[in-house]
Amino acid sequence: MAKWKEFGVDLSESSSAAPTFERLAPAKPDERPKDNICYMCDGDNNLKMLVTVQTDKGPVRLCGPHCYFIMYSA
């Protein structure tokens, strides 16, 4: 515990300072239709390269084979 205090971290039970989080607002709202947004990279779906993967929650649209490969290799 003393080593943590050297770094400025107070882990004692009397310490009630919990970190605060706030959600950031987007600079500009994304008005694209959800069907035109890639699930993996948030890029635009090109209809010539579109890959649709069936999942338990329904079809997932990916912008191309690259995002498909990333999804299944992860």
N, CA, C and O atoms as a Tripos MOL2 file, in Angstrom:
@<TRIPOS>MOLECULE
protein
  296   295    74     0     0
PROTEIN
NO_CHARGES

@<TRIPOS>ATOM
      1 N           0.8120   -1.1810    0.0000 N.3       1 MET1
      2 CA          0.0000    0.0000    0.0000 C.3       1 MET1
      3 C           0.8670    1.2610    0.0000 C.2       1 MET1
      4 O           0.5060    2.2740   -0.5980 O.2       1 MET1
      5 N           2.0050    1.1840    0.6730 N.am      2 ALA2
      6 CA          2.8750    2.3490    0.7520 C.3       2 ALA2
      7 C           3.4290    2.7050   -0.6270 C.2       2 ALA2
      8 O           3.5940    3.8810   -0.9510 O.2       2 ALA2
      9 N           3.7150    1.6840   -1.4330 N.am      3 LYS3
     10 CA          4.2450    1.9400   -2.7710 C.3       3 LYS3
     11 C           3.2070    2.6610   -3.6340 C.2       3 LYS3
     12 O           3.5540    3.5560   -4.4060 O.2       3 LYS3
     13 N           1.9390    2.2740   -3.5060 N.am      4 TRP4
     14 CA          0.8870    2.9470   -4.2620 C.3       4 TRP4
     15 C           0.7560    4.3990   -3.8110 C.2       4 TRP4
     16 O           0.5320    5.2860   -4.6340 O.2       4 TRP4
     17 N           0.8920    4.6420   -2.5280 N.am      5 LYS5
     18 CA          0.8120    6.0120   -2.0220 C.3       5 LYS5
     19 C           1.9450    6.8640   -2.5760 C.2       5 LYS5
     20 O           1.7720    8.0630   -2.7970 O.2       5 LYS5
     21 N           3.1230    6.2390   -2.8050 N.am      6 GLU6
     22 CA          4.2330    6.9740   -3.4270 C.3       6 GLU6
     23 C           3.8520    7.4740   -4.8250 C.2       6 GLU6
     24 O           4.2910    8.5400   -5.2570 O.2       6 GLU6
     25 N           3.0280    6.6880   -5.5190 N.am      7 PHE7
     26 CA          2.5840    7.0640   -6.8600 C.3       7 PHE7
     27 C           1.3720    7.9930   -6.8380 C.2       7 PHE7
     28 O           0.8970    8.4200   -7.8910 O.2       7 PHE7
     29 N           0.8740    8.3060   -5.6490 N.am      8 GLY8
     30 CA         -0.2590    9.2130   -5.5330 C.3       8 GLY8
     31 C          -1.6100    8.5370   -5.5870 C.2       8 GLY8
     32 O          -2.6230    9.1960   -5.8190 O.2       8 GLY8
     33 N          -1.6440    7.2060   -5.3720 N.am      9 VAL9
     34 CA         -2.9110    6.4700   -5.4120 C.3       9 VAL9
     35 C          -3.2960    6.1140   -3.9890 C.2       9 VAL9
     36 O          -2.5150    5.4960   -3.2660 O.2       9 VAL9
     37 N          -4.5070    6.5030   -3.5810 N.am     10 ASP10
     38 CA         -4.9960    6.2020   -2.2390 C.3      10 ASP10
     39 C          -6.0200    5.0730   -2.3360 C.2      10 ASP10
     40 O          -7.1350    5.2850   -2.8130 O.2      10 ASP10
     41 N          -5.6480    3.8800   -1.8850 N.am     11 LEU11
     42 CA         -6.5250    2.7240   -1.9550 C.3      11 LEU11
     43 C          -7.1700    2.3960   -0.6160 C.2      11 LEU11
     44 O          -7.7500    1.3210   -0.4640 O.2      11 LEU11
     45 N          -7.0830    3.2800    0.3400 N.am     12 SER12
     46 CA         -7.6640    3.0100    1.6520 C.3      12 SER12
     47 C          -9.1860    3.0530    1.5720 C.2      12 SER12
     48 O          -9.7510    3.6780    0.6750 O.2      12 SER12
     49 N          -9.8400    2.3890    2.5080 N.am     13 GLU13
     50 CA        -11.3000    2.3350    2.5200 C.3      13 GLU13
     51 C         -11.9150    3.6980    2.7840 C.2      13 GLU13
     52 O         -13.0510    3.9490    2.3830 O.2      13 GLU13
     53 N         -11.1910    4.5740    3.4450 N.am     14 SER14
     54 CA        -11.7310    5.8980    3.7450 C.3      14 SER14
     55 C         -11.7560    6.7910    2.5030 C.2      14 SER14
     56 O         -12.4180    7.8290    2.4940 O.2      14 SER14
     57 N         -11.0410    6.3880    1.4700 N.am     15 SER15
     58 CA        -11.0210    7.1710    0.2350 C.3      15 SER15
     59 C         -12.3170    6.9300   -0.5350 C.2      15 SER15
     60 O         -12.5870    5.8110   -0.9690 O.2      15 SER15
     61 N         -13.1150    7.9780   -0.7010 N.am     16 SER16
     62 CA        -14.3910    7.8250   -1.4030 C.3      16 SER16
     63 C         -14.3790    8.5420   -2.7490 C.2      16 SER16
     64 O         -15.4340    8.7310   -3.3530 O.2      16 SER16
     65 N         -13.2270    8.9340   -3.2180 N.am     17 ALA17
     66 CA        -13.1340    9.6460   -4.4970 C.3      17 ALA17
     67 C         -13.2030    8.6450   -5.6410 C.2      17 ALA17
     68 O         -12.1940    8.0460   -6.0130 O.2      17 ALA17
     69 N         -14.3880    8.4680   -6.1920 N.am     18 ALA18
     70 CA        -14.5750    7.5700   -7.3260 C.3      18 ALA18
     71 C         -14.3800    8.3650   -8.6140 C.2      18 ALA18
     72 O         -14.7530    9.5350   -8.6870 O.2      18 ALA18
     73 N         -13.8050    7.7400   -9.6120 N.am     19 PRO19
     74 CA        -13.6170    8.4580  -10.8720 C.3      19 PRO19
     75 C         -14.9720    8.7810  -11.4990 C.2      19 PRO19
     76 O         -15.9200    8.0040  -11.3870 O.2      19 PRO19
     77 N         -15.0490    9.9130  -12.1470 N.am     20 THR20
     78 CA        -16.2820   10.3080  -12.8210 C.3      20 THR20
     79 C         -16.1050   10.1500  -14.3210 C.2      20 THR20
     80 O         -15.0300   10.4020  -14.8650 O.2      20 THR20
     81 N         -17.1600    9.7350  -14.9720 N.am     21 PHE21
     82 CA        -17.1460    9.5410  -16.4130 C.3      21 PHE21
     83 C         -18.2810   10.3510  -17.0100 C.2      21 PHE21
     84 O         -19.3450   10.4910  -16.4080 O.2      21 PHE21
     85 N         -18.0440   10.8800  -18.1910 N.am     22 GLU22
     86 CA        -19.1170   11.5640  -18.8920 C.3      22 GLU22
     87 C         -19.0600   11.1740  -20.3590 C.2      22 GLU22
     88 O         -17.9810   11.0080  -20.9280 O.2      22 GLU22
     89 N         -20.2140   11.0320  -20.9580 N.am     23 ARG23
     90 CA        -20.3120   10.6450  -22.3590 C.3      23 ARG23
     91 C         -20.0530   11.8660  -23.2360 C.2      23 ARG23
     92 O         -20.6280   12.9320  -23.0130 O.2      23 ARG23
     93 N         -19.1890   11.7050  -24.2320 N.am     24 LEU24
     94 CA        -18.8870   12.7980  -25.1510 C.3      24 LEU24
     95 C         -19.9610   12.8890  -26.2290 C.2      24 LEU24
     96 O         -20.4710   11.8670  -26.6890 O.2      24 LEU24
     97 N         -20.2910   14.0650  -26.6170 N.am     25 ALA25
     98 CA        -21.2750   14.2780  -27.6840 C.3      25 ALA25
     99 C         -20.5420   14.3330  -29.0230 C.2      25 ALA25
    100 O         -19.4600   14.9130  -29.1070 O.2      25 ALA25
    101 N         -21.1190   13.7360  -30.0760 N.am     26 PRO26
    102 CA        -20.4570   13.7920  -31.3830 C.3      26 PRO26
    103 C         -20.4350   15.2140  -31.9210 C.2      26 PRO26
    104 O         -21.3410   16.0000  -31.6450 O.2      26 PRO26
    105 N         -19.4010   15.5440  -32.6880 N.am     27 ALA27
    106 CA        -19.2880   16.8700  -33.2830 C.3      27 ALA27
    107 C         -20.3820   17.0900  -34.3220 C.2      27 ALA27
    108 O         -20.9110   18.1910  -34.4710 O.2      27 ALA27
    109 N         -20.7090   16.0060  -35.0400 N.am     28 LYS28
    110 CA        -21.7550   16.0720  -36.0510 C.3      28 LYS28
    111 C         -22.5190   14.7510  -36.0070 C.2      28 LYS28
    112 O         -21.8920   13.6930  -36.0540 O.2      28 LYS28
    113 N         -23.8350   14.7730  -35.9190 N.am     29 PRO29
    114 CA        -24.5850   13.5190  -35.8710 C.3      29 PRO29
    115 C         -24.4450   12.7390  -37.1780 C.2      29 PRO29
    116 O         -24.4140   13.3260  -38.2600 O.2      29 PRO29
    117 N         -24.3620   11.4280  -37.0700 N.am     30 ASP30
    118 CA        -24.2520   10.5510  -38.2390 C.3      30 ASP30
    119 C         -25.6560   10.2850  -38.7630 C.2      30 ASP30
    120 O         -26.4330    9.5640  -38.1380 O.2      30 ASP30
    121 N         -25.9710   10.8610  -39.8980 N.am     31 GLU31
    122 CA        -27.3170   10.7520  -40.4490 C.3      31 GLU31
    123 C         -27.4200    9.6890  -41.5330 C.2      31 GLU31
    124 O         -28.4390    9.6050  -42.2180 O.2      31 GLU31
    125 N         -26.3770    8.8740  -41.6980 N.am     32 ARG32
    126 CA        -26.4360    7.8160  -42.6990 C.3      32 ARG32
    127 C         -27.4050    6.7300  -42.2430 C.2      32 ARG32
    128 O         -27.5290    6.4900  -41.0420 O.2      32 ARG32
    129 N         -28.0960    6.0680  -43.1720 N.am     33 PRO33
    130 CA        -28.9390    4.9350  -42.7860 C.3      33 PRO33
    131 C         -28.0760    3.8190  -42.1880 C.2      33 PRO33
    132 O         -26.9630    3.5760  -42.6550 O.2      33 PRO33
    133 N         -28.5830    3.1500  -41.1660 N.am     34 LYS34
    134 CA        -27.8050    2.1150  -40.4690 C.3      34 LYS34
    135 C         -27.4010    0.9710  -41.4030 C.2      34 LYS34
    136 O         -26.3770    0.3280  -41.1750 O.2      34 LYS34
    137 N         -28.1960    0.7060  -42.4570 N.am     35 ASP35
    138 CA        -27.8580   -0.3570  -43.4040 C.3      35 ASP35
    139 C         -26.6430   -0.0240  -44.2500 C.2      35 ASP35
    140 O         -26.0500   -0.9180  -44.8530 O.2      35 ASP35
    141 N         -26.2620    1.2460  -44.3070 N.am     36 ASN36
    142 CA        -25.1250    1.6640  -45.1270 C.3      36 ASN36
    143 C         -23.8440    1.8310  -44.3360 C.2      36 ASN36
    144 O         -22.8500    2.3190  -44.8750 O.2      36 ASN36
    145 N         -23.8400    1.4350  -43.0610 N.am     37 ILE37
    146 CA        -22.6590    1.5860  -42.2140 C.3      37 ILE37
    147 C         -22.0910    0.2060  -41.8820 C.2      37 ILE37
    148 O         -22.8240   -0.6900  -41.4650 O.2      37 ILE37
    149 N         -20.7820    0.0430  -42.0700 N.am     38 CYS38
    150 CA        -20.1100   -1.2220  -41.7590 C.3      38 CYS38
    151 C         -20.0980   -1.4370  -40.2470 C.2      38 CYS38
    152 O         -19.8030   -0.5160  -39.4860 O.2      38 CYS38
    153 N         -20.4190   -2.6480  -39.8220 N.am     39 TYR39
    154 CA        -20.4510   -3.0070  -38.4070 C.3      39 TYR39
    155 C         -19.0630   -2.9310  -37.7700 C.2      39 TYR39
    156 O         -18.9480   -2.6070  -36.5880 O.2      39 TYR39
    157 N         -18.0150   -3.2250  -38.5310 N.am     40 MET40
    158 CA        -16.6580   -3.2800  -37.9870 C.3      40 MET40
    159 C         -15.9550   -1.9290  -37.9760 C.2      40 MET40
    160 O         -15.3990   -1.5360  -36.9510 O.2      40 MET40
    161 N         -15.9680   -1.2110  -39.0960 N.am     41 CYS41
    162 CA        -15.1120   -0.0330  -39.2250 C.3      41 CYS41
    163 C         -15.8760    1.2850  -39.3140 C.2      41 CYS41
    164 O         -15.2540    2.3430  -39.4100 O.2      41 CYS41
    165 N         -17.2020    1.2500  -39.2840 N.am     42 ASP42
    166 CA        -18.0520    2.4390  -39.4070 C.3      42 ASP42
    167 C         -17.8900    3.1390  -40.7480 C.2      42 ASP42
    168 O         -18.3020    4.2880  -40.9060 O.2      42 ASP42
    169 N         -17.2950    2.4530  -41.7100 N.am     43 GLY43
    170 CA        -17.1720    3.0180  -43.0460 C.3      43 GLY43
    171 C         -18.4480    2.7980  -43.8340 C.2      43 GLY43
    172 O         -19.3720    2.1320  -43.3670 O.2      43 GLY43
    173 N         -18.4930    3.3580  -45.0230 N.am     44 ASP44
    174 CA        -19.6570    3.1770  -45.8900 C.3      44 ASP44
    175 C         -19.6100    1.8090  -46.5480 C.2      44 ASP44
    176 O         -18.5410    1.3380  -46.9370 O.2      44 ASP44
    177 N         -20.7660    1.1710  -46.6720 N.am     45 ASN45
    178 CA        -20.8630   -0.1100  -47.3570 C.3      45 ASN45
    179 C         -20.9370    0.1250  -48.8580 C.2      45 ASN45
    180 O         -21.7920    0.8690  -49.3390 O.2      45 ASN45
    181 N         -20.0390   -0.5120  -49.5880 N.am     46 ASN46
    182 CA        -20.0570   -0.4840  -51.0450 C.3      46 ASN46
    183 C         -20.8830   -1.6910  -51.4820 C.2      46 ASN46
    184 O         -20.5370   -2.8230  -51.1450 O.2      46 ASN46
    185 N         -21.9530   -1.4760  -52.2160 N.am     47 LEU47
    186 CA        -22.8450   -2.5750  -52.5830 C.3      47 LEU47
    187 C         -22.1540   -3.6450  -53.4230 C.2      47 LEU47
    188 O         -22.6110   -4.7880  -53.4470 O.2      47 LEU47
    189 N         -21.0600   -3.3030  -54.1150 N.am     48 LYS48
    190 CA        -20.3300   -4.2950  -54.9050 C.3      48 LYS48
    191 C         -19.4620   -5.1900  -54.0300 C.2      48 LYS48
    192 O         -19.1310   -6.3060  -54.4290 O.2      48 LYS48
    193 N         -19.0890   -4.7160  -52.8420 N.am     49 MET49
    194 CA        -18.1960   -5.4680  -51.9500 C.3      49 MET49
    195 C         -18.9070   -5.9330  -50.6780 C.2      49 MET49
    196 O         -18.2740   -6.5590  -49.8280 O.2      49 MET49
    197 N         -20.1870   -5.6510  -50.5240 N.am     50 LEU50
    198 CA        -20.9380   -5.9100  -49.3030 C.3      50 LEU50
    199 C         -20.9080   -7.3880  -48.9140 C.2      50 LEU50
    200 O         -21.1220   -8.2640  -49.7510 O.2      50 LEU50
    201 N         -20.6380   -7.6520  -47.6330 N.am     51 VAL51
    202 CA        -20.6680   -9.0050  -47.0740 C.3      51 VAL51
    203 C         -21.6780   -8.9790  -45.9360 C.2      51 VAL51
    204 O         -21.6000   -8.1280  -45.0500 O.2      51 VAL51
    205 N         -22.6280   -9.9110  -45.9610 N.am     52 THR52
    206 CA        -23.6300  -10.0130  -44.8990 C.3      52 THR52
    207 C         -23.4100  -11.3160  -44.1550 C.2      52 THR52
    208 O         -23.3560  -12.3840  -44.7630 O.2      52 THR52
    209 N         -23.2820  -11.2280  -42.8310 N.am     53 VAL53
    210 CA        -23.0510  -12.3980  -41.9810 C.3      53 VAL53
    211 C         -24.2800  -12.5840  -41.1040 C.2      53 VAL53
    212 O         -24.7190  -11.6490  -40.4330 O.2      53 VAL53
    213 N         -24.8330  -13.7860  -41.1100 N.am     54 GLN54
    214 CA        -26.0040  -14.0790  -40.2850 C.3      54 GLN54
    215 C         -25.5410  -14.4150  -38.8680 C.2      54 GLN54
    216 O         -24.7060  -15.2990  -38.6800 O.2      54 GLN54
    217 N         -26.0820  -13.7100  -37.8730 N.am     55 THR55
    218 CA        -25.7420  -13.9510  -36.4750 C.3      55 THR55
    219 C         -27.0160  -14.2650  -35.7010 C.2      55 THR55
    220 O         -28.1150  -14.2360  -36.2550 O.2      55 THR55
    221 N         -26.8550  -14.5660  -34.4150 N.am     56 ASP56
    222 CA        -28.0180  -14.8410  -33.5680 C.3      56 ASP56
    223 C         -28.9410  -13.6370  -33.4600 C.2      56 ASP56
    224 O         -30.1510  -13.7950  -33.2970 O.2      56 ASP56
    225 N         -28.3850  -12.4410  -33.5490 N.am     57 LYS57
    226 CA        -29.1690  -11.2180  -33.4130 C.3      57 LYS57
    227 C         -29.6360  -10.6650  -34.7550 C.2      57 LYS57
    228 O         -30.2340   -9.5900  -34.8080 O.2      57 LYS57
    229 N         -29.3720  -11.3760  -35.8160 N.am     58 GLY58
    230 CA        -29.7910  -10.9400  -37.1400 C.3      58 GLY58
    231 C         -28.6030  -10.7280  -38.0580 C.2      58 GLY58
    232 O         -27.4630  -10.9760  -37.6660 O.2      58 GLY58
    233 N         -28.8590  -10.2690  -39.2840 N.am     59 PRO59
    234 CA        -27.7650  -10.0760  -40.2420 C.3      59 PRO59
    235 C         -26.8840   -8.8850  -39.8740 C.2      59 PRO59
    236 O         -27.3670   -7.8440  -39.4280 O.2      59 PRO59
    237 N         -25.5840   -9.0670  -40.0730 N.am     60 VAL60
    238 CA        -24.5930   -8.0160  -39.8360 C.3      60 VAL60
    239 C         -23.9750   -7.6820  -41.1820 C.2      60 VAL60
    240 O         -23.4990   -8.5680  -41.8930 O.2      60 VAL60
    241 N         -23.9830   -6.4010  -41.5300 N.am     61 ARG61
    242 CA        -23.4680   -5.9600  -42.8230 C.3      61 ARG61
    243 C         -22.0490   -5.4230  -42.6590 C.2      61 ARG61
    244 O         -21.7870   -4.5640  -41.8170 O.2      61 ARG61
    245 N         -21.1360   -5.9480  -43.4830 N.am     62 LEU62
    246 CA        -19.7320   -5.5250  -43.4690 C.3      62 LEU62
    247 C         -19.3960   -4.9140  -44.8170 C.2      62 LEU62
    248 O         -19.9830   -5.2830  -45.8350 O.2      62 LEU62
    249 N         -18.4450   -3.9700  -44.8280 N.am     63 CYS63
    250 CA        -18.1310   -3.2360  -46.0510 C.3      63 CYS63
    251 C         -17.3870   -4.0730  -47.0820 C.2      63 CYS63
    252 O         -17.3410   -3.6940  -48.2520 O.2      63 CYS63
    253 N         -16.8090   -5.1930  -46.6870 N.am     64 GLY64
    254 CA        -16.1070   -6.0160  -47.6520 C.3      64 GLY64
    255 C         -15.4190   -7.2020  -47.0040 C.2      64 GLY64
    256 O         -15.5390   -7.4120  -45.7970 O.2      64 GLY64
    257 N         -14.6980   -7.9790  -47.8030 N.am     65 PRO65
    258 CA        -14.0160   -9.1700  -47.2840 C.3      65 PRO65
    259 C         -12.9770   -8.8550  -46.1990 C.2      65 PRO65
    260 O         -12.7110   -9.6930  -45.3370 O.2      65 PRO65
    261 N         -12.3920   -7.6610  -46.2370 N.am     66 HIS66
    262 CA        -11.3810   -7.3110  -45.2410 C.3      66 HIS66
    263 C         -11.9790   -7.3150  -43.8320 C.2      66 HIS66
    264 O         -11.4120   -7.9230  -42.9230 O.2      66 HIS66
    265 N         -13.1070   -6.6480  -43.6450 N.am     67 CYS67
    266 CA        -13.7530   -6.6170  -42.3290 C.3      67 CYS67
    267 C         -14.2920   -7.9960  -41.9590 C.2      67 CYS67
    268 O         -14.3060   -8.3550  -40.7820 O.2      67 CYS67
    269 N         -14.7350   -8.7700  -42.9420 N.am     68 TYR68
    270 CA        -15.1730  -10.1490  -42.7000 C.3      68 TYR68
    271 C         -14.0160  -10.9800  -42.1330 C.2      68 TYR68
    272 O         -14.1940  -11.7240  -41.1690 O.2      68 TYR68
    273 N         -12.8380  -10.8480  -42.7350 N.am     69 PHE69
    274 CA        -11.6730  -11.5880  -42.2680 C.3      69 PHE69
    275 C         -11.2850  -11.1590  -40.8540 C.2      69 PHE69
    276 O         -10.9680  -12.0040  -40.0170 O.2      69 PHE69
    277 N         -11.3080   -9.8550  -40.5820 N.am     70 ILE70
    278 CA        -10.9810   -9.3600  -39.2390 C.3      70 ILE70
    279 C         -11.9590   -9.9240  -38.2140 C.2      70 ILE70
    280 O         -11.5450  -10.3470  -37.1350 O.2      70 ILE70
    281 N         -13.2490   -9.9350  -38.5380 N.am     71 MET71
    282 CA        -14.2620  -10.4090  -37.5960 C.3      71 MET71
    283 C         -14.0390  -11.8850  -37.2470 C.2      71 MET71
    284 O         -14.1230  -12.2600  -36.0770 O.2      71 MET71
    285 N         -13.7630  -12.7080  -38.2290 N.am     72 TYR72
    286 CA        -13.6010  -14.1350  -37.9580 C.3      72 TYR72
    287 C         -12.2060  -14.5280  -37.4600 C.2      72 TYR72
    288 O         -12.0450  -15.6040  -36.8840 O.2      72 TYR72
    289 N         -11.2110  -13.6880  -37.6680 N.am     73 SER73
    290 CA         -9.8760  -14.0160  -37.1730 C.3      73 SER73
    291 C          -9.6430  -13.5410  -35.7470 C.2      73 SER73
    292 O          -8.6790  -13.9470  -35.0980 O.2      73 SER73
    293 N         -10.5320  -12.6790  -35.2640 N.am     74 ALA74
    294 CA        -10.3700  -12.1320  -33.9080 C.3      74 ALA74
    295 C         -10.8920  -13.0960  -32.8600 C.2      74 ALA74
    296 O         -10.8350  -12.8010  -31.6670 O.2      74 ALA74
@<TRIPOS>BOND
     1     1     2 1
     2     2     3 1
     3     3     4 2
     4     3     5 am
     5     5     6 1
     6     6     7 1
     7     7     8 2
     8     7     9 am
     9     9    10 1
    10    10    11 1
    11    11    12 2
    12    11    13 am
    13    13    14 1
    14    14    15 1
    15    15    16 2
    16    15    17 am
    17    17    18 1
    18    18    19 1
    19    19    20 2
    20    19    21 am
    21    21    22 1
    22    22    23 1
    23    23    24 2
    24    23    25 am
    25    25    26 1
    26    26    27 1
    27    27    28 2
    28    27    29 am
    29    29    30 1
    30    30    31 1
    31    31    32 2
    32    31    33 am
    33    33    34 1
    34    34    35 1
    35    35    36 2
    36    35    37 am
    37    37    38 1
    38    38    39 1
    39    39    40 2
    40    39    41 am
    41    41    42 1
    42    42    43 1
    43    43    44 2
    44    43    45 am
    45    45    46 1
    46    46    47 1
    47    47    48 2
    48    47    49 am
    49    49    50 1
    50    50    51 1
    51    51    52 2
    52    51    53 am
    53    53    54 1
    54    54    55 1
    55    55    56 2
    56    55    57 am
    57    57    58 1
    58    58    59 1
    59    59    60 2
    60    59    61 am
    61    61    62 1
    62    62    63 1
    63    63    64 2
    64    63    65 am
    65    65    66 1
    66    66    67 1
    67    67    68 2
    68    67    69 am
    69    69    70 1
    70    70    71 1
    71    71    72 2
    72    71    73 am
    73    73    74 1
    74    74    75 1
    75    75    76 2
    76    75    77 am
    77    77    78 1
    78    78    79 1
    79    79    80 2
    80    79    81 am
    81    81    82 1
    82    82    83 1
    83    83    84 2
    84    83    85 am
    85    85    86 1
    86    86    87 1
    87    87    88 2
    88    87    89 am
    89    89    90 1
    90    90    91 1
    91    91    92 2
    92    91    93 am
    93    93    94 1
    94    94    95 1
    95    95    96 2
    96    95    97 am
    97    97    98 1
    98    98    99 1
    99    99   100 2
   100    99   101 am
   101   101   102 1
   102   102   103 1
   103   103   104 2
   104   103   105 am
   105   105   106 1
   106   106   107 1
   107   107   108 2
   108   107   109 am
   109   109   110 1
   110   110   111 1
   111   111   112 2
   112   111   113 am
   113   113   114 1
   114   114   115 1
   115   115   116 2
   116   115   117 am
   117   117   118 1
   118   118   119 1
   119   119   120 2
   120   119   121 am
   121   121   122 1
   122   122   123 1
   123   123   124 2
   124   123   125 am
   125   125   126 1
   126   126   127 1
   127   127   128 2
   128   127   129 am
   129   129   130 1
   130   130   131 1
   131   131   132 2
   132   131   133 am
   133   133   134 1
   134   134   135 1
   135   135   136 2
   136   135   137 am
   137   137   138 1
   138   138   139 1
   139   139   140 2
   140   139   141 am
   141   141   142 1
   142   142   143 1
   143   143   144 2
   144   143   145 am
   145   145   146 1
   146   146   147 1
   147   147   148 2
   148   147   149 am
   149   149   150 1
   150   150   151 1
   151   151   152 2
   152   151   153 am
   153   153   154 1
   154   154   155 1
   155   155   156 2
   156   155   157 am
   157   157   158 1
   158   158   159 1
   159   159   160 2
   160   159   161 am
   161   161   162 1
   162   162   163 1
   163   163   164 2
   164   163   165 am
   165   165   166 1
   166   166   167 1
   167   167   168 2
   168   167   169 am
   169   169   170 1
   170   170   171 1
   171   171   172 2
   172   171   173 am
   173   173   174 1
   174   174   175 1
   175   175   176 2
   176   175   177 am
   177   177   178 1
   178   178   179 1
   179   179   180 2
   180   179   181 am
   181   181   182 1
   182   182   183 1
   183   183   184 2
   184   183   185 am
   185   185   186 1
   186   186   187 1
   187   187   188 2
   188   187   189 am
   189   189   190 1
   190   190   191 1
   191   191   192 2
   192   191   193 am
   193   193   194 1
   194   194   195 1
   195   195   196 2
   196   195   197 am
   197   197   198 1
   198   198   199 1
   199   199   200 2
   200   199   201 am
   201   201   202 1
   202   202   203 1
   203   203   204 2
   204   203   205 am
   205   205   206 1
   206   206   207 1
   207   207   208 2
   208   207   209 am
   209   209   210 1
   210   210   211 1
   211   211   212 2
   212   211   213 am
   213   213   214 1
   214   214   215 1
   215   215   216 2
   216   215   217 am
   217   217   218 1
   218   218   219 1
   219   219   220 2
   220   219   221 am
   221   221   222 1
   222   222   223 1
   223   223   224 2
   224   223   225 am
   225   225   226 1
   226   226   227 1
   227   227   228 2
   228   227   229 am
   229   229   230 1
   230   230   231 1
   231   231   232 2
   232   231   233 am
   233   233   234 1
   234   234   235 1
   235   235   236 2
   236   235   237 am
   237   237   238 1
   238   238   239 1
   239   239   240 2
   240   239   241 am
   241   241   242 1
   242   242   243 1
   243   243   244 2
   244   243   245 am
   245   245   246 1
   246   246   247 1
   247   247   248 2
   248   247   249 am
   249   249   250 1
   250   250   251 1
   251   251   252 2
   252   251   253 am
   253   253   254 1
   254   254   255 1
   255   255   256 2
   256   255   257 am
   257   257   258 1
   258   258   259 1
   259   259   260 2
   260   259   261 am
   261   261   262 1
   262   262   263 1
   263   263   264 2
   264   263   265 am
   265   265   266 1
   266   266   267 1
   267   267   268 2
   268   267   269 am
   269   269   270 1
   270   270   271 1
   271   271   272 2
   272   271   273 am
   273   273   274 1
   274   274   275 1
   275   275   276 2
   276   275   277 am
   277   277   278 1
   278   278   279 1
   279   279   280 2
   280   279   281 am
   281   281   282 1
   282   282   283 1
   283   283   284 2
   284   283   285 am
   285   285   286 1
   286   286   287 1
   287   287   288 2
   288   287   289 am
   289   289   290 1
   290   290   291 1
   291   291   292 2
   292   291   293 am
   293   293   294 1
   294   294   295 1
   295   295   296 2
@<TRIPOS>SUBSTRUCTURE
     1 MET1         2 RESIDUE 1 A MET
     2 ALA2         6 RESIDUE 1 A ALA
     3 LYS3        10 RESIDUE 1 A LYS
     4 TRP4        14 RESIDUE 1 A TRP
     5 LYS5        18 RESIDUE 1 A LYS
     6 GLU6        22 RESIDUE 1 A GLU
     7 PHE7        26 RESIDUE 1 A PHE
     8 GLY8        30 RESIDUE 1 A GLY
     9 VAL9        34 RESIDUE 1 A VAL
    10 ASP10       38 RESIDUE 1 A ASP
    11 LEU11       42 RESIDUE 1 A LEU
    12 SER12       46 RESIDUE 1 A SER
    13 GLU13       50 RESIDUE 1 A GLU
    14 SER14       54 RESIDUE 1 A SER
    15 SER15       58 RESIDUE 1 A SER
    16 SER16       62 RESIDUE 1 A SER
    17 ALA17       66 RESIDUE 1 A ALA
    18 ALA18       70 RESIDUE 1 A ALA
    19 PRO19       74 RESIDUE 1 A PRO
    20 THR20       78 RESIDUE 1 A THR
    21 PHE21       82 RESIDUE 1 A PHE
    22 GLU22       86 RESIDUE 1 A GLU
    23 ARG23       90 RESIDUE 1 A ARG
    24 LEU24       94 RESIDUE 1 A LEU
    25 ALA25       98 RESIDUE 1 A ALA
    26 PRO26      102 RESIDUE 1 A PRO
    27 ALA27      106 RESIDUE 1 A ALA
    28 LYS28      110 RESIDUE 1 A LYS
    29 PRO29      114 RESIDUE 1 A PRO
    30 ASP30      118 RESIDUE 1 A ASP
    31 GLU31      122 RESIDUE 1 A GLU
    32 ARG32      126 RESIDUE 1 A ARG
    33 PRO33      130 RESIDUE 1 A PRO
    34 LYS34      134 RESIDUE 1 A LYS
    35 ASP35      138 RESIDUE 1 A ASP
    36 ASN36      142 RESIDUE 1 A ASN
    37 ILE37      146 RESIDUE 1 A ILE
    38 CYS38      150 RESIDUE 1 A CYS
    39 TYR39      154 RESIDUE 1 A TYR
    40 MET40      158 RESIDUE 1 A MET
    41 CYS41      162 RESIDUE 1 A CYS
    42 ASP42      166 RESIDUE 1 A ASP
    43 GLY43      170 RESIDUE 1 A GLY
    44 ASP44      174 RESIDUE 1 A ASP
    45 ASN45      178 RESIDUE 1 A ASN
    46 ASN46      182 RESIDUE 1 A ASN
    47 LEU47      186 RESIDUE 1 A LEU
    48 LYS48      190 RESIDUE 1 A LYS
    49 MET49      194 RESIDUE 1 A MET
    50 LEU50      198 RESIDUE 1 A LEU
    51 VAL51      202 RESIDUE 1 A VAL
    52 THR52      206 RESIDUE 1 A THR
    53 VAL53      210 RESIDUE 1 A VAL
    54 GLN54      214 RESIDUE 1 A GLN
    55 THR55      218 RESIDUE 1 A THR
    56 ASP56      222 RESIDUE 1 A ASP
    57 LYS57      226 RESIDUE 1 A LYS
    58 GLY58      230 RESIDUE 1 A GLY
    59 PRO59      234 RESIDUE 1 A PRO
    60 VAL60      238 RESIDUE 1 A VAL
    61 ARG61      242 RESIDUE 1 A ARG
    62 LEU62      246 RESIDUE 1 A LEU
    63 CYS63      250 RESIDUE 1 A CYS
    64 GLY64      254 RESIDUE 1 A GLY
    65 PRO65      258 RESIDUE 1 A PRO
    66 HIS66      262 RESIDUE 1 A HIS
    67 CYS67      266 RESIDUE 1 A CYS
    68 TYR68      270 RESIDUE 1 A TYR
    69 PHE69      274 RESIDUE 1 A PHE
    70 ILE70      278 RESIDUE 1 A ILE
    71 MET71      282 RESIDUE 1 A MET
    72 TYR72      286 RESIDUE 1 A TYR
    73 SER73      290 RESIDUE 1 A SER
    74 ALA74      294 RESIDUE 1 A ALA
